[in-house]
Every structure is written in structure tokens, then in C-alpha cells.
Amino acid sequence: EAQVTQNPRYLITVTGKKLTVTCSQNMNHEYMSWYRQDPGLGLRQIYYSMNVEVTDKGDVPEGYKVSRKEKRNFPLILESPSPNQTSLYFCASSLRSLLGETQYFGPGTRLLVL
Amino acid sequence: KQEVTQIPAALSVPEGENLVLNCSFTDSAIYNLQWFRQDPGKGLTSLLLIQSSQREQTSGRLNASLDKSSGRSTLYIAASQPGDSATYLCAVDSSYKLIFGSGTRLLVRP
């Protein structure tokens, strides 16, 4: 089944403890991105990747890192999480660059930083 | 800076009604517009994608229109069903990212 998977789905952590949220797609998509969703602010892009080893900042990249060493994986790294990073996170992918392509979203990761 | 607005924020209708959800955007320089559905605890599901050169797209009971010049899109749902209850999001494709509206929360009452 074609899908985007994220792990973990739910995570409670404490301030400053490094964590990684994994994202994987099995559709051979070139384009991948991360969004966060917050009440009243909607979905905002954190980082995106056009292909392997090509990443760029979105609208809210502060406090996050990403890497794209393989085509199928695009992990989101929080080196030192803070409470303002408590949010619902979504990974998305599309066949080629974003332009004109349907985006496929993962199920989301709900993160609580204490 | 592109801004996307969705009206209404919430809508409750009886089963069987036809309904229209609205989406407006401030910058007409978009590549496409997508409508998504979001169910509680789940990710976003793409419903329709309208390229900037198109005026509308249809899928089953759903019809989406796009008027770039006026910065508007509508999602028409025919003969609504309780299973249509969800949050509907529109997003414009603007320079390698999607800009989302805040969504319309739809409840279809049996």
C-alpha cells in the first residue's frame, strides 16, 4: 500500500532532550516536507527537500533540523526541544517538486514538550 | 505575503443538503490549489487539485472551482452525508510550499 508513515505517533518528552521523528514513504517520491499544525495558526511548513541531499527552510525552521540521506526517509530532528514546539507534526511527499503535484500526508505525530 | 482564508470556520447541516465551502487567497500568483479533508487523529487526505490553468475539478459528489483573478475557490459538496463530517482545508501552492487556510469544520447531522 502506498503510504507515508511517521513514528512515533505520540510522544511526551522534557525540555532539552533530543528527539527524532521519522518519516518514510514507499512511493519513490522526490519531494518531502514537514509541517506543524497549531490551533489558530493552521499548518505551517518547517522544512522541505527536493531530493536526496537537497533540503531548504520553510516558514518556521527555528529549532528543527532535517536530513535526506535516502530518498524514502526524511527525519525531523529536535536537538533541544522546548515547550513552544508542542504541536501536531505532519510529513508529506509528492512525486516531483511541489508544483502541480498532489501531496500525500502521513498520519501525524502529536508531540508534548514539558 | 500569501494569506489563505476559509469561511465559515464551522458549519452544521442536515443530511442530504448541498453545501459550499469558501476559500480566498490574497496573491493570485499560484501554481495550483488543493482541497484536503482532515479527520480527527488522522492525516490529511487530498480531495481535489486544481491547476492554475483550470477552472474546476470534479470527483464524485465533490466539485471545486478556482477563480484566480478574484482569489477565490469553492468546494461544493452535493447530497451531504454524515460520513462527510470532517475539517476541510484548502491550500495554495506557492513557491515550493503549501499555504493552508485554517479550515472549515463540517458536521452533517443524520
Interface residues (C-beta under 8 A of the other chain):
Chain A: V4 S33 Y35 G40 L41 G42 L43 R44 Q45 Y48 M50 D56 G58 D59 F90 A92 S97 L98 L99 G100 T102 Q103 Y104 F105 G106 P107 G108
Chain B: Y31 N32 Q34 F36 G41 K42 G43 L44 T45 S46 L49 Q51 L89 A91 D93 Y96 K97 L98 F100 G101 S102 G103
